[in-house]
Each structure stands twice: as C-alpha cells, then as structure tokens.
Amino acid sequence: MPGPEPHGPDPRRAAPAGPGDRPSTRDPLSSAPARPGDRLPAPAGLGSWQGLRGWWRRRSLRARLTMLASLVVAAGLVAGSLLLLGSLQRSLVDALDTTARQRAQDVAALVDSDRLPGTIPVAGAGTVQVQVVDPDRRVLAASVGSDRAVPLLGPAELARARDRRPRFLDGSRVGEPDPLRVIAWPAGSASRPVTVIAAVSVASVAGSLRIVELGLLVGGPLLLALFAGIAWAAVGRALRPVEALRRGAEEITGAGESARLPLPDARDEIHRLGVTLNRMLDRLEEAGRRQRGFVADAAHELRSPLASMRAQLEVAEAHPGRVDTGNLAAGVLADTLRLGRIVEDLLALARLDERPGTVPSGELELGEVAREVAERLPGAGAEVVLELDGDARVRGDRHALGRVVQNLLDNAVRHATSRVELSVGAQGGVAVLAVTDDGPGIPAADRERVFERFTRLDDARARDHGGAGLGLAIAREIVRAHGGELSAEGGAAGARLVMRLPAEGPTG
C-alpha cells in the first residue's frame, strides 16, 4: 500500500482548468513560465517567407534578372498553352457541330421532301450517327451503325434538344467509348412532326488535343531552358561593362596615380555612368591635391613663427645675460600673434568648407558696415578714404561681411603707397563695395590666383609684410556664401578689389 506523498502533490501533474482559468503561458519546451519580454517563435509561414526573401537578396544581379525573365516567359508559355488548347478545342468542337448540323439539315430536307430512305446514307460511316424519331420516340430511319430501336436522346433530352443547339452526350449509354456531340433538328409537317438527331464522336478532338498537349509538355520546358540560357548569356554580356568598371575601380589605389575607369564603346546608360564616375574621380583628385597642398602650406606657415620663437628662446637660454628681455618678449609676442591669426584663418576656412552657402540671414546696410570697419582700422602709413554713394542694403551676416571688409582693407593698406579708397554703392540691384590702393597693383595673369589659399605674389613674399595669404581666400568664400562674387579688376593705378552682393529693397 503506497504511503502518503511526503512533499505534497507532484507539481508536474496539471490540475484541470476551471471555467475562469486563463490559458497557460508556459513554454511547451520548458518548465519555466514565459516572461513578458520573451519572444515567441515566428509562424512557420512568416519564417519561410523571410528566408525566401533573404535567399533572393543573396543572389547575383545576373541570376535574379535571368530568373525574373524566365519566370515571365514561363508564365507567358503557360498562359499561351492554355489559350492555345482552349482555342483548339473550341475550333475542333465547332467543326464537329458544323458537321452534325449539316447532316441534320440534309436529312431534314429529305424528310420534308418525303424522300427519306430506311437507311440514311452518311459520309464516313461510323463517325456520324443519324436517327429520325417521331413524337412517340420510335426510330423511323437510322444511318449505318446507329441503333434502330432506342433513340440517342431520352424524352426530356429530346424536348430540350429541339432548340437546335449542340450538346454533349455520354457515349457509354449507346455503347460509344467517347462522348458524343449531339444536335436535334425538327422536320416534317405539322401533322407528322419528326426530329432528326445527328451525333458525332469527339474521339478525333481528344486525340488532337492529346497530341498538342504532349508537344507543349515536351517543347515548353525545352523552350524555357533555351530562353534561360540565352538570357543568362545576354545579361552576362550586358553586365560585362559593369564588371570592367568594378575592376577599374578596384585597381585605383589613390596613391597619387591618376587613373580612370574604362568606358564601354556603346553610348548607353553604363557609358554615362562611367563618365560621371570619372568626373567624380577628377573632382576627388583635385580635392585631394588641394587638401595636400593646403596641409603642406599650413604646416609651412605654422612652422615659421614657431621656428622664430624657438630660435629666440634658445638664444635667450644659451646667453641669458646678453639678451634684452623686452625685445625677446616683443618678438615672441609678435610671433604668437601671427601664429594666432593663422590658426584663426585656418579655422574660418574649415568652417566655410564644412558648411558652404549657409549664412545667418539678416538685412543690413553695407555702407554702415564699411564705416565701422574703417573707423576701427589702426593707424597706418596709408590714408583710408570712405565714399558712400546711396543706400546699399544687403542680406547676410554682419560679422562675416565685416571680416570681408577688414581683410580687403588690411590687404590694401599693406601694399598701398599712401592712399586707400573704400567706396560703397548700388548698381542695378547689386550692392558694390570696392577697395582701391595706389600700390604696385596686381598683374592681369595673377588676378585670379591671389584668391587661392597661401598665395603671395613675388613682391609680397617677405615675412615683414605680414599675412599668410589666407585673407583674400577667406573673403571670397564668405562672399560666395552670401550669393555674391569677389574679383580683382584692372583699370586702376594700383590694385582694385570689388565685392558684389544681391541688394535688398530699393537701391539708389
């Protein structure tokens, strides 16, 4: 006799669920209850669909195009085969109906002319069966091979078939292995009406359809396989220029060698893609060249004040009693200020390169900006003359445009002999600011080069002139960000730099 359970009922035994119990949330493969954060297994259909999509995405473009084209052709072959079989069947059945109707009309004509023989002659004995039945369903005459005792149609069928529409009839009821196509044609007089029944076997239709079906079942897959092979070869040949572009791009290392992608002979989309990529490589190469030159020039400019400070400090350390500390401090301070200006200019250029064409928008008067900058200009050997001609209102950042004017004035004062003219006006909806000095001027061949970074002309390369060749480059970038243009023009005794910006509101 088993003893009592020492630890209570077995927890593995499930108690019967009551009417108010909720369904269990236990994992069927684990005895631990399911937690709210646990993920339930995905339905089998969804997982299969996701797996199919993943498999499809992993196929090559050539394989996917070939499979898609083959699938479309296969669908077309299936639809065409079904349409062909349906059309062929309809055509063959119509031919049987025409034969049966013609024989029924011929026999009806014999009945109407009272020339009906006992045995009805028909062409192709055994393929067409003809009976003439009176209203009491007695067979008055029949063709060779037809039953002379039992009509082909029963009473109800005979009544429905008198509408002269062909119908299918089960041939087993009259000893035929294949179905029959039957048509009934009324004949005779009103006092002696009879019905002519013509039946044609559909064995020839079934045989013809079987031959066509066999041809489609054998030829369809062969045709599809041939098309798939041709599509695979054609897609591969069409993608050959893309593979050439890929190999060309893989061979480009960016190690300073100028390389371009090979272009196909055909003037198609791939050729245009290659041309666009080569243009992009040209731009990247030019950007890399400019960046390398910018880094080299920046390192050179930063090295000059650092080398000067280091030399002064090394001399002071080697000969502490012979160095004037005041001169040392002034020299180091001058180099430090120069170094700070270079760093600020580099930072300004980096910001302009990072966000080209984006400036705060605000309406301002360009003449007021020019006056404020001119008044803050420290005393120099050149006289600055300000000329304001009308109201030149523009939209832009006041601090940025002030920096442009400051850089233009600094450049003009640095190279002027005794006079600098700063003029502001408006011409036909354009605000114009011009800075002219009476210095040596800018040669026509260098009027565009002066706006490049770290550019100094031959007569301005001495370090005592100050500047690192970044002021005009920064000024042009700021002006272009405001939708304007900064250029060097001729026609003056010295250098003439002109800034043009779109004017806001009425100008005069």
LOFINU-295590 format. One record per residue (C-alpha): x, y, z. Coordinates in steps of 0.5 Angstrom, whole numbers, padded with zeros to 4 digits, always signed. Example, Ala and Ser with C-alpha at 12.3 -4.5 7.8 and 13.67 -1.06 7.14 Angstrom:
<nodes>
+0025-0009+0016
+0027-0002+0014
</nodes>
This chain:
<nodes>
+0000+0000+0000
+0003+0006-0002
+0004+0012+0003
+0003+0019+0003
+0007+0024-0001
+0012+0027+0004
+0012+0033+0000
+0005+0034-0003
+0002+0033-0010
+0007+0032-0016
+0008+0039-0019
+0008+0036-0026
+0001+0034-0025
-0003+0039-0028
-0010+0041-0025
-0016+0041-0029
-0017+0048-0032
-0023+0051-0029
-0028+0056-0033
-0025+0062-0030
-0017+0060-0031
-0013+0064-0036
-0009+0060-0042
-0002+0058-0039
+0004+0062-0041
+0009+0056-0040
+0014+0055-0046
+0012+0048-0048
+0019+0046-0048
+0021+0049-0042
+0018+0048-0035
+0020+0056-0033
+0014+0061-0034
+0015+0065-0040
+0017+0072-0038
+0014+0079-0041
+0020+0080-0045
+0021+0073-0048
+0020+0073-0056
+0015+0068-0058
+0017+0064-0064
+0015+0066-0071
+0010+0063-0075
+0013+0058-0080
+0010+0061-0086
+0013+0068-0084
+0020+0065-0083
+0020+0061-0089
+0018+0068-0093
+0023+0072-0090
+0028+0066-0091
+0026+0066-0098
+0027+0074-0099
+0034+0073-0096
+0036+0068-0101
+0033+0072-0106
+0037+0078-0104
+0044+0074-0104
+0043+0072-0111
+0047+0076-0116
+0044+0081-0121
+0045+0077-0127
+0042+0071-0123
+0036+0075-0121
+0035+0078-0128
+0035+0071-0131
+0030+0068-0126
+0026+0074-0127
+0026+0074-0134
+0025+0066-0134
+0019+0067-0130
+0016+0072-0134
+0017+0067-0140
+0014+0061-0136
+0008+0065-0134
+0007+0067-0142
+0008+0060-0144
+0003+0057-0139
-0002+0062-0141
-0001+0062-0148
-0001+0054-0148
-0008+0054-0144
-0010+0059-0149
-0008+0055-0155
-0011+0049-0152
-0018+0052-0151
-0018+0056-0158
-0016+0049-0161
-0021+0045-0157
-0027+0051-0159
-0025+0050-0166
-0025+0043-0166
-0032+0042-0163
-0034+0048-0167
-0032+0044-0173
-0036+0038-0170
-0042+0042-0169
-0042+0044-0176
-0041+0037-0179
-0047+0035-0175
-0051+0041-0176
-0050+0040-0184
-0052+0032-0183
-0058+0034-0179
-0060+0039-0184
-0059+0035-0190
-0063+0029-0187
-0069+0034-0185
-0069+0036-0192
-0070+0029-0194
-0076+0028-0189
-0079+0035-0192
-0079+0032-0199
-0082+0025-0197
-0075+0022-0200
-0073+0019-0193
-0070+0012-0194
-0070+0007-0189
-0062+0007-0188
-0060+0014-0188
-0053+0015-0192
-0048+0019-0189
-0040+0020-0191
-0035+0017-0187
-0039+0011-0183
-0038+0011-0176
-0036+0018-0175
-0043+0021-0175
-0050+0017-0173
-0056+0020-0175
-0063+0018-0173
-0070+0020-0175
-0075+0020-0169
-0083+0021-0169
-0086+0024-0163
-0087+0017-0160
-0080+0016-0160
-0080+0011-0165
-0074+0011-0169
-0076+0012-0177
-0070+0011-0180
-0062+0011-0178
-0055+0011-0181
-0051+0005-0181
-0048+0004-0174
-0054+0007-0171
-0059+0004-0166
-0065+0003-0170
-0069+0001-0163
-0067+0006-0158
-0066+0014-0159
-0060+0017-0158
-0064+0022-0153
-0069+0021-0148
-0075+0024-0147
-0073+0030-0143
-0067+0031-0147
-0070+0030-0154
-0075+0036-0152
-0069+0041-0150
-0065+0039-0156
-0071+0041-0161
-0068+0048-0160
-0062+0046-0165
-0057+0048-0160
-0051+0042-0160
-0050+0039-0153
-0045+0034-0150
-0048+0027-0149
-0045+0021-0145
-0043+0016-0151
-0043+0010-0146
-0051+0010-0146
-0050+0008-0153
-0044+0004-0153
-0039+0009-0155
-0033+0010-0151
-0032+0017-0152
-0037+0023-0151
-0042+0025-0157
-0043+0032-0160
-0051+0032-0161
-0056+0036-0165
-0063+0035-0166
-0067+0039-0172
-0074+0039-0172
-0077+0037-0179
-0083+0034-0182
-0090+0037-0183
-0095+0040-0177
-0099+0034-0177
-0093+0029-0178
-0087+0032-0174
-0081+0029-0173
-0074+0030-0170
-0067+0029-0174
-0062+0027-0169
-0054+0028-0171
-0049+0025-0167
-0041+0026-0168
-0036+0023-0164
-0031+0027-0160
-0025+0022-0161
-0022+0026-0166
-0022+0032-0162
-0019+0029-0156
-0013+0025-0160
-0011+0032-0163
-0011+0035-0156
-0007+0030-0153
-0002+0031-0159
-0002+0038-0158
-0001+0037-0150
+0004+0033-0151
+0008+0037-0155
+0007+0043-0150
+0009+0039-0145
+0016+0037-0148
+0017+0043-0152
+0015+0048-0147
+0021+0046-0142
+0026+0046-0147
+0024+0053-0150
+0024+0055-0143
+0031+0052-0142
+0034+0055-0148
+0031+0062-0146
+0034+0062-0139
+0041+0060-0143
+0040+0066-0148
+0038+0071-0142
+0044+0068-0138
+0049+0070-0143
+0046+0076-0145
+0045+0079-0138
+0052+0077-0137
+0055+0081-0144
+0050+0087-0142
+0054+0087-0135
+0061+0086-0137
+0062+0094-0138
+0060+0094-0130
+0065+0089-0129
+0070+0093-0132
+0068+0099-0128
+0069+0095-0122
+0076+0092-0124
+0078+0099-0126
+0075+0102-0119
+0079+0096-0115
+0085+0098-0119
+0085+0105-0117
+0089+0106-0110
+0089+0113-0109
+0097+0113-0108
+0098+0119-0112
+0097+0116-0119
+0092+0119-0124
+0087+0113-0126
+0081+0113-0129
+0075+0108-0130
+0075+0104-0137
+0069+0107-0141
+0065+0102-0146
+0064+0103-0153
+0056+0104-0153
+0054+0111-0151
+0049+0108-0146
+0047+0108-0139
+0053+0105-0137
+0058+0109-0141
+0054+0115-0138
+0055+0112-0131
+0063+0111-0133
+0063+0119-0135
+0060+0121-0129
+0065+0117-0124
+0071+0119-0128
+0069+0126-0127
+0068+0125-0119
+0075+0122-0119
+0077+0128-0122
+0074+0132-0117
+0076+0128-0112
+0083+0128-0114
+0083+0136-0115
+0080+0136-0108
+0086+0131-0105
+0091+0135-0109
+0088+0142-0106
+0088+0139-0099
+0095+0136-0099
+0097+0143-0102
+0093+0146-0096
+0096+0142-0091
+0103+0143-0093
+0102+0150-0094
+0099+0151-0087
+0105+0147-0084
+0110+0151-0087
+0106+0158-0085
+0106+0155-0078
+0113+0153-0077
+0116+0160-0079
+0113+0163-0073
+0115+0157-0068
+0122+0157-0071
+0123+0164-0070
+0120+0163-0063
+0124+0157-0061
+0131+0161-0064
+0130+0167-0060
+0128+0163-0054
+0134+0158-0055
+0139+0164-0056
+0136+0167-0049
+0137+0160-0046
+0144+0160-0048
+0146+0167-0047
+0142+0169-0041
+0146+0176-0039
+0146+0178-0046
+0139+0178-0049
+0134+0184-0048
+0128+0181-0044
+0124+0187-0047
+0126+0185-0054
+0125+0178-0053
+0118+0179-0050
+0116+0183-0056
+0119+0179-0061
+0116+0172-0058
+0109+0176-0057
+0109+0178-0065
+0110+0171-0067
+0105+0169-0062
+0100+0174-0065
+0102+0172-0072
+0101+0165-0070
+0094+0166-0067
+0092+0170-0074
+0094+0164-0078
+0090+0159-0073
+0084+0163-0073
+0084+0164-0081
+0085+0156-0082
+0079+0155-0077
+0075+0160-0081
+0077+0157-0088
+0075+0150-0084
+0068+0152-0082
+0067+0155-0089
+0069+0149-0092
+0064+0145-0088
+0058+0149-0089
+0059+0152-0095
+0053+0157-0097
+0050+0157-0090
+0050+0164-0087
+0045+0167-0082
+0040+0172-0085
+0039+0179-0083
+0038+0186-0087
+0044+0191-0086
+0047+0197-0089
+0053+0195-0093
+0056+0203-0092
+0055+0202-0084
+0059+0196-0084
+0064+0199-0088
+0065+0206-0084
+0065+0201-0077
+0071+0197-0080
+0074+0204-0083
+0074+0207-0076
+0077+0201-0072
+0083+0201-0077
+0089+0202-0073
+0093+0208-0076
+0098+0206-0082
+0102+0210-0087
+0096+0210-0092
+0090+0214-0091
+0084+0211-0092
+0078+0215-0096
+0071+0213-0095
+0066+0214-0100
+0059+0213-0100
+0054+0213-0106
+0047+0212-0104
+0044+0206-0100
+0047+0199-0101
+0042+0194-0097
+0044+0187-0097
+0042+0181-0093
+0047+0177-0089
+0052+0176-0083
+0054+0183-0081
+0060+0180-0077
+0062+0176-0083
+0062+0182-0088
+0065+0186-0083
+0071+0181-0084
+0071+0181-0091
+0072+0189-0091
+0077+0188-0086
+0081+0183-0090
+0081+0188-0096
+0083+0194-0092
+0089+0190-0089
+0091+0188-0096
+0090+0195-0099
+0094+0198-0093
+0099+0193-0093
+0101+0194-0101
+0099+0202-0101
+0104+0207-0102
+0100+0213-0099
+0092+0212-0100
+0087+0207-0100
+0080+0209-0103
+0074+0205-0100
+0067+0206-0104
+0060+0203-0103
+0054+0204-0108
+0049+0200-0111
+0048+0199-0119
+0042+0196-0122
+0040+0192-0116
+0047+0190-0114
+0051+0193-0108
+0058+0194-0110
+0064+0195-0105
+0071+0197-0108
+0077+0198-0105
+0083+0201-0109
+0090+0203-0107
+0096+0206-0110
+0101+0201-0109
+0104+0196-0115
+0098+0193-0117
+0096+0186-0119
+0098+0183-0126
+0093+0181-0130
+0095+0174-0130
+0095+0174-0122
+0088+0177-0121
+0085+0170-0120
+0091+0167-0117
+0091+0172-0111
+0085+0169-0108
+0088+0162-0107
+0090+0160-0101
+0097+0161-0098
+0098+0165-0105
+0103+0171-0104
+0106+0175-0111
+0113+0176-0112
+0114+0183-0109
+0110+0181-0103
+0113+0174-0100
+0117+0178-0095
+0115+0176-0088
+0115+0183-0085
+0109+0185-0090
+0105+0180-0085
+0100+0176-0087
+0100+0168-0089
+0096+0169-0096
+0089+0167-0093
+0086+0174-0092
+0083+0174-0099
+0081+0167-0100
+0077+0167-0093
+0074+0174-0096
+0072+0170-0103
+0069+0164-0099
+0065+0169-0095
+0062+0173-0101
+0060+0167-0105
+0057+0164-0099
+0053+0170-0099
+0051+0169-0106
+0056+0175-0109
+0063+0175-0112
+0069+0178-0110
+0074+0179-0116
+0080+0183-0118
+0080+0188-0123
+0084+0193-0127
+0084+0200-0130
+0086+0203-0123
+0093+0205-0122
+0094+0200-0116
+0090+0194-0114
+0083+0194-0114
+0078+0189-0111
+0071+0189-0112
+0065+0186-0108
+0058+0185-0111
+0052+0182-0107
+0045+0182-0109
+0042+0188-0106
+0035+0188-0102
+0030+0193-0103
+0030+0200-0107
+0037+0202-0109
+0039+0209-0111
</nodes>
